[in-house]
Amino acid sequence: MRGFCCCWGGEGDTNTRRGFLAKILALALGAVAYLTPVVVGVVSFLNPLRQKRQAGQFMRLATLDALPTDGTPLKTTVTMDRVDAWNRQPNQPVGAVFLRLVDAEKKEVRAIHVVCPHAGCFITFDAEKKGFFCPCHNANFDIEGRRLDAVSSSPRDLDTLECKVENGEVWVRYQNFRTGISQKIAET
Protein backbone atom coordinates (compact mmCIF):
# COMPACT_ATOMS: atom_id res chain seq x y z
CA MET A 1 0.00 0.00 0.00
CA ARG A 2 2.82 2.28 0.72
CA GLY A 3 4.04 2.19 -2.89
CA PHE A 4 0.53 2.80 -4.12
CA CYS A 5 0.27 6.04 -2.10
CA CYS A 6 3.56 7.31 -3.46
CA CYS A 7 2.40 6.91 -7.00
CA TRP A 8 -0.80 8.76 -6.39
CA GLY A 9 0.45 11.80 -4.49
CA GLY A 10 1.69 10.27 -1.31
CA GLU A 11 4.31 11.49 1.13
CA GLY A 12 7.16 11.99 -1.40
CA ASP A 13 5.05 14.25 -3.65
CA THR A 14 4.08 16.47 -0.65
CA ASN A 15 7.75 17.07 0.16
CA THR A 16 8.38 18.03 -3.47
CA ARG A 17 5.50 20.49 -3.44
CA ARG A 18 6.64 21.97 -0.11
CA GLY A 19 10.15 22.38 -1.47
CA PHE A 20 8.79 24.09 -4.61
CA LEU A 21 6.63 26.50 -2.56
CA ALA A 22 9.57 27.27 -0.25
CA LYS A 23 11.74 28.09 -3.27
CA ILE A 24 9.04 30.35 -4.78
CA LEU A 25 8.56 32.12 -1.42
CA ALA A 26 12.33 32.59 -1.00
CA LEU A 27 12.59 33.94 -4.54
CA ALA A 28 9.71 36.41 -3.95
CA LEU A 29 11.16 37.61 -0.64
CA GLY A 30 14.59 37.96 -2.23
CA ALA A 31 13.13 40.01 -5.09
CA VAL A 32 11.35 42.33 -2.62
CA ALA A 33 14.53 42.70 -0.56
CA TYR A 34 16.54 43.48 -3.71
CA LEU A 35 14.03 45.85 -5.33
CA THR A 36 13.32 47.92 -2.19
CA PRO A 37 16.68 49.79 -2.18
CA VAL A 38 16.58 50.05 -5.98
CA VAL A 39 13.15 51.72 -5.93
CA VAL A 40 14.14 53.99 -3.02
CA GLY A 41 17.34 54.93 -4.88
CA VAL A 42 15.48 55.81 -8.08
CA VAL A 43 12.89 57.90 -6.18
CA SER A 44 15.67 59.72 -4.28
CA PHE A 45 17.58 60.35 -7.49
CA LEU A 46 14.54 61.83 -9.23
CA ASN A 47 13.32 63.80 -6.18
CA PRO A 48 15.07 67.11 -7.08
CA LEU A 49 13.28 67.03 -10.43
CA ARG A 50 9.91 66.87 -8.66
CA GLN A 51 10.59 69.66 -6.19
CA LYS A 52 8.90 72.98 -6.71
CA ARG A 53 11.25 75.88 -7.37
CA GLN A 54 10.92 78.99 -5.27
CA ALA A 55 12.12 81.37 -7.96
CA GLY A 56 9.25 83.20 -9.62
CA GLN A 57 7.11 83.11 -6.48
CA PHE A 58 6.18 86.13 -4.40
CA MET A 59 8.49 86.56 -1.43
CA ARG A 60 8.19 88.95 1.49
CA LEU A 61 11.24 91.22 1.37
CA ALA A 62 10.46 94.23 3.57
CA THR A 63 7.81 96.34 5.22
CA LEU A 64 6.61 99.73 3.99
CA ASP A 65 7.95 101.29 7.19
CA ALA A 66 11.49 100.11 6.33
CA LEU A 67 11.56 101.96 2.97
CA PRO A 68 12.86 105.54 2.85
CA THR A 69 9.97 107.96 2.34
CA ASP A 70 12.02 110.23 0.04
CA GLY A 71 12.05 107.59 -2.75
CA THR A 72 15.67 106.54 -2.27
CA PRO A 73 16.09 102.88 -3.26
CA LEU A 74 16.87 100.43 -0.47
CA LYS A 75 18.99 97.41 -1.32
CA THR A 76 17.34 94.31 0.14
CA THR A 77 18.81 90.82 0.27
CA VAL A 78 16.69 87.98 -1.09
CA THR A 79 16.91 84.72 0.85
CA MET A 80 15.30 81.39 0.08
CA ASP A 81 15.85 77.73 0.68
CA ARG A 82 18.54 76.50 -1.69
CA VAL A 83 18.47 72.98 -3.02
CA ASP A 84 21.79 71.91 -4.48
CA ALA A 85 21.44 68.39 -5.84
CA TRP A 86 20.04 66.63 -2.75
CA ASN A 87 21.07 69.09 -0.04
CA ARG A 88 18.63 71.64 1.38
CA GLN A 89 20.05 74.80 2.91
CA PRO A 90 17.39 77.04 4.49
CA ASN A 91 17.42 80.86 4.24
CA GLN A 92 20.46 81.31 2.01
CA PRO A 93 21.12 84.65 0.25
CA VAL A 94 20.44 84.19 -3.47
CA GLY A 95 20.35 87.77 -4.71
CA ALA A 96 19.26 91.30 -3.99
CA VAL A 97 16.71 93.84 -5.09
CA PHE A 98 16.47 97.63 -4.90
CA LEU A 99 13.08 98.56 -3.41
CA ARG A 100 11.80 102.11 -3.83
CA LEU A 101 8.70 103.69 -2.35
CA VAL A 102 7.17 105.60 -5.26
CA ASP A 103 3.92 106.75 -3.65
CA ALA A 104 3.34 106.34 0.09
CA GLU A 105 -0.40 107.15 -0.09
CA LYS A 106 -1.07 104.61 -2.84
CA LYS A 107 1.43 102.17 -1.26
CA GLU A 108 3.20 101.85 -4.60
CA VAL A 109 6.63 100.19 -4.51
CA ARG A 110 8.98 99.40 -7.41
CA ALA A 111 11.61 96.69 -7.42
CA ILE A 112 14.73 96.65 -9.60
CA HIS A 113 17.03 93.65 -9.86
CA VAL A 114 20.64 94.38 -8.80
CA VAL A 115 22.13 92.51 -11.76
CA CYS A 116 22.98 94.51 -14.88
CA PRO A 117 21.51 92.95 -18.04
CA HIS A 118 24.76 93.55 -19.93
CA ALA A 119 27.15 91.05 -18.38
CA GLY A 120 25.65 90.20 -15.00
CA CYS A 121 27.60 92.70 -12.87
CA PHE A 122 26.06 94.13 -9.72
CA ILE A 123 24.76 97.68 -10.01
CA THR A 124 24.98 100.32 -7.29
CA PHE A 125 22.82 103.30 -6.47
CA ASP A 126 24.54 106.69 -6.75
CA ALA A 127 22.72 109.02 -4.35
CA GLU A 128 24.40 112.15 -5.79
CA LYS A 129 23.27 111.39 -9.35
CA LYS A 130 20.00 109.84 -8.16
CA GLY A 131 20.47 106.88 -10.45
CA PHE A 132 22.02 103.47 -10.83
CA PHE A 133 25.54 102.74 -12.06
CA CYS A 134 27.17 99.60 -13.48
CA PRO A 135 30.92 99.62 -12.77
CA CYS A 136 31.68 96.90 -15.33
CA HIS A 137 30.90 99.02 -18.39
CA ASN A 138 30.40 102.49 -16.86
CA ALA A 139 26.69 102.54 -17.70
CA ASN A 140 24.27 104.94 -16.04
CA PHE A 141 20.56 104.32 -15.44
CA ASP A 142 17.94 106.68 -14.04
CA ILE A 143 15.96 106.07 -10.86
CA GLU A 144 13.43 104.00 -12.86
CA GLY A 145 16.20 101.79 -14.32
CA ARG A 146 16.16 103.27 -17.86
CA ARG A 147 19.46 103.60 -19.75
CA LEU A 148 20.80 107.15 -19.81
CA ASP A 149 23.68 106.61 -22.23
CA ALA A 150 22.68 106.74 -25.90
CA VAL A 151 25.39 104.25 -26.80
CA SER A 152 25.17 102.07 -23.69
CA SER A 153 26.56 98.58 -24.00
CA SER A 154 23.65 97.36 -21.91
CA PRO A 155 21.21 95.60 -24.26
CA ARG A 156 18.15 96.75 -22.26
CA ASP A 157 17.03 98.80 -19.29
CA LEU A 158 17.47 97.35 -15.80
CA ASP A 159 15.16 94.45 -15.00
CA THR A 160 12.14 95.36 -12.91
CA LEU A 161 10.31 92.81 -10.81
CA GLU A 162 6.63 92.47 -10.06
CA CYS A 163 5.80 93.97 -6.68
CA LYS A 164 2.75 94.07 -4.41
CA VAL A 165 1.98 95.46 -0.97
CA GLU A 166 -0.24 93.54 1.44
CA ASN A 167 -0.86 94.54 5.07
CA GLY A 168 2.15 96.85 5.09
CA GLU A 169 4.49 94.15 3.74
CA VAL A 170 6.34 94.36 0.41
CA TRP A 171 6.17 91.19 -1.66
CA VAL A 172 8.30 90.72 -4.78
CA ARG A 173 8.18 88.02 -7.46
CA TYR A 174 11.92 87.34 -7.49
CA GLN A 175 13.59 85.77 -10.51
CA ASN A 176 16.77 86.07 -12.52
CA PHE A 177 16.92 87.04 -16.18
CA ARG A 178 19.26 86.19 -19.03
CA THR A 179 22.05 88.66 -19.58
CA GLY A 180 23.55 89.94 -22.82
CA ILE A 181 20.31 89.91 -24.84
CA SER A 182 17.80 92.65 -25.60
CA GLN A 183 14.73 90.65 -24.50
CA LYS A 184 13.85 90.24 -20.82
CA ILE A 185 13.68 86.46 -20.53
CA ALA A 186 13.43 84.77 -17.13
CA GLU A 187 15.87 81.99 -16.36
CA THR A 188 14.33 78.67 -15.40
NORMOFEN-V787497 format. One record per residue. N is the residue number from 1. RES is the residue in one small letter. PSI is psi as a letter, one per 40 degrees, with the letter a starting at -180 (999 if undefined). OMEGA is omega in radians with two decimals (* if undefined). Layout:
n->N res->RES psi->PSI omega->OMEGA
n->N res->RES psi->PSI omega->OMEGA
This chain:
n->1 res->m psi->d omega->-3.10
n->2 res->r psi->d omega->3.12
n->3 res->g psi->d omega->3.13
n->4 res->f psi->d omega->-3.12
n->5 res->c psi->d omega->-3.14
n->6 res->c psi->d omega->-3.10
n->7 res->c psi->d omega->-3.08
n->8 res->w psi->f omega->3.07
n->9 res->g psi->f omega->3.14
n->10 res->g psi->a omega->-3.01
n->11 res->e psi->d omega->-3.12
n->12 res->g psi->d omega->3.14
n->13 res->d psi->d omega->3.12
n->14 res->t psi->d omega->3.11
n->15 res->n psi->d omega->3.12
n->16 res->t psi->d omega->3.12
n->17 res->r psi->d omega->3.10
n->18 res->r psi->d omega->3.11
n->19 res->g psi->d omega->3.12
n->20 res->f psi->d omega->3.12
n->21 res->l psi->d omega->3.11
n->22 res->a psi->d omega->3.12
n->23 res->k psi->d omega->3.11
n->24 res->i psi->d omega->3.13
n->25 res->l psi->d omega->3.12
n->26 res->a psi->d omega->3.11
n->27 res->l psi->d omega->3.13
n->28 res->a psi->d omega->3.12
n->29 res->l psi->d omega->3.09
n->30 res->g psi->d omega->3.12
n->31 res->a psi->d omega->3.10
n->32 res->v psi->d omega->3.13
n->33 res->a psi->d omega->3.13
n->34 res->y psi->d omega->-3.06
n->35 res->l psi->d omega->-3.13
n->36 res->t psi->d omega->3.12
n->37 res->p psi->d omega->3.10
n->38 res->v psi->d omega->3.14
n->39 res->v psi->d omega->3.11
n->40 res->v psi->d omega->3.11
n->41 res->g psi->d omega->3.14
n->42 res->v psi->d omega->3.12
n->43 res->v psi->d omega->3.12
n->44 res->s psi->d omega->-3.14
n->45 res->f psi->d omega->-3.10
n->46 res->l psi->e omega->-3.08
n->47 res->n psi->d omega->3.12
n->48 res->p psi->d omega->3.12
n->49 res->l psi->d omega->-3.12
n->50 res->r psi->e omega->-3.07
n->51 res->q psi->i omega->3.14
n->52 res->k psi->h omega->3.13
n->53 res->r psi->i omega->3.11
n->54 res->q psi->d omega->-3.11
n->55 res->a psi->i omega->-3.13
n->56 res->g psi->e omega->3.09
n->57 res->q psi->i omega->3.09
n->58 res->f psi->h omega->-3.14
n->59 res->m psi->h omega->3.10
n->60 res->r psi->h omega->-3.10
n->61 res->l psi->d omega->-3.08
n->62 res->a psi->i omega->3.00
n->63 res->t psi->i omega->3.10
n->64 res->l psi->d omega->-3.13
n->65 res->d psi->d omega->-3.10
n->66 res->a psi->e omega->-3.09
n->67 res->l psi->h omega->3.09
n->68 res->p psi->h omega->-3.09
n->69 res->t psi->e omega->-3.13
n->70 res->d psi->e omega->3.10
n->71 res->g psi->e omega->3.09
n->72 res->t psi->h omega->3.13
n->73 res->p psi->i omega->3.10
n->74 res->l psi->h omega->3.12
n->75 res->k psi->h omega->-3.07
n->76 res->t psi->h omega->3.13
n->77 res->t psi->h omega->3.09
n->78 res->v psi->h omega->3.09
n->79 res->t psi->i omega->3.07
n->80 res->m psi->i omega->3.07
n->81 res->d psi->h omega->3.11
n->82 res->r psi->h omega->3.06
n->83 res->v psi->h omega->-3.14
n->84 res->d psi->h omega->-3.02
n->85 res->a psi->b omega->-3.09
n->86 res->w psi->e omega->3.13
n->87 res->n psi->h omega->3.11
n->88 res->r psi->h omega->3.12
n->89 res->q psi->h omega->-3.07
n->90 res->p psi->i omega->3.04
n->91 res->n psi->f omega->3.10
n->92 res->q psi->i omega->3.08
n->93 res->p psi->h omega->-3.12
n->94 res->v psi->e omega->-3.13
n->95 res->g psi->a omega->3.13
n->96 res->a psi->i omega->-3.10
n->97 res->v psi->i omega->2.97
n->98 res->f psi->h omega->3.09
n->99 res->l psi->h omega->-3.12
n->100 res->r psi->h omega->3.08
n->101 res->l psi->h omega->-3.09
n->102 res->v psi->d omega->-3.12
n->103 res->d psi->h omega->-3.09
n->104 res->a psi->d omega->-3.12
n->105 res->e psi->d omega->3.13
n->106 res->k psi->e omega->-3.09
n->107 res->k psi->f omega->-3.12
n->108 res->e psi->h omega->-3.13
n->109 res->v psi->i omega->3.06
n->110 res->r psi->i omega->3.13
n->111 res->a psi->h omega->3.10
n->112 res->i psi->h omega->3.12
n->113 res->h psi->i omega->-3.09
n->114 res->v psi->e omega->-3.11
n->115 res->v psi->h omega->3.11
n->116 res->c psi->h omega->-3.11
n->117 res->p psi->e omega->-3.14
n->118 res->h psi->c omega->-3.07
n->119 res->a psi->e omega->3.08
n->120 res->g psi->e omega->3.10
n->121 res->c psi->i omega->3.12
n->122 res->f psi->h omega->3.13
n->123 res->i psi->i omega->3.06
n->124 res->t psi->i omega->3.06
n->125 res->f psi->h omega->3.11
n->126 res->d psi->h omega->-3.07
n->127 res->a psi->d omega->-3.14
n->128 res->e psi->d omega->-3.13
n->129 res->k psi->e omega->-3.08
n->130 res->k psi->f omega->3.12
n->131 res->g psi->i omega->-3.12
n->132 res->f psi->i omega->-3.09
n->133 res->f psi->h omega->3.04
n->134 res->c psi->h omega->-3.10
n->135 res->p psi->e omega->-3.09
n->136 res->c psi->d omega->-3.13
n->137 res->h psi->f omega->3.08
n->138 res->n psi->f omega->3.14
n->139 res->a psi->i omega->3.12
n->140 res->n psi->i omega->3.13
n->141 res->f psi->i omega->3.12
n->142 res->d psi->a omega->-3.08
n->143 res->i psi->d omega->3.11
n->144 res->e psi->e omega->3.14
n->145 res->g psi->e omega->3.13
n->146 res->r psi->i omega->3.11
n->147 res->r psi->h omega->3.11
n->148 res->l psi->d omega->-3.12
n->149 res->d psi->h omega->-3.12
n->150 res->a psi->d omega->-3.11
n->151 res->v psi->f omega->-3.12
n->152 res->s psi->i omega->3.08
n->153 res->s psi->e omega->3.07
n->154 res->s psi->h omega->-3.08
n->155 res->p psi->e omega->-3.14
n->156 res->r psi->i omega->3.05
n->157 res->d psi->i omega->3.09
n->158 res->l psi->i omega->-3.08
n->159 res->d psi->h omega->3.06
n->160 res->t psi->i omega->-3.14
n->161 res->l psi->i omega->3.12
n->162 res->e psi->h omega->-3.02
n->163 res->c psi->i omega->3.01
n->164 res->k psi->i omega->3.13
n->165 res->v psi->h omega->3.11
n->166 res->e psi->h omega->3.10
n->167 res->n psi->f omega->3.11
n->168 res->g psi->e omega->3.14
n->169 res->e psi->i omega->3.13
n->170 res->v psi->h omega->3.13
n->171 res->w psi->h omega->-3.12
n->172 res->v psi->h omega->3.03
n->173 res->r psi->g omega->-3.04
n->174 res->y psi->h omega->3.04
n->175 res->q psi->i omega->3.08
n->176 res->n psi->i omega->-3.12
n->177 res->f psi->i omega->3.12
n->178 res->r psi->i omega->3.12
n->179 res->t psi->i omega->3.06
n->180 res->g psi->e omega->3.12
n->181 res->i psi->i omega->-3.07
n->182 res->s psi->d omega->3.12
n->183 res->q psi->i omega->3.08
n->184 res->k psi->g omega->-3.09
n->185 res->i psi->h omega->-3.13
n->186 res->a psi->i omega->3.05
n->187 res->e psi->i omega->3.12
n->188 res->t psi->999 omega->*
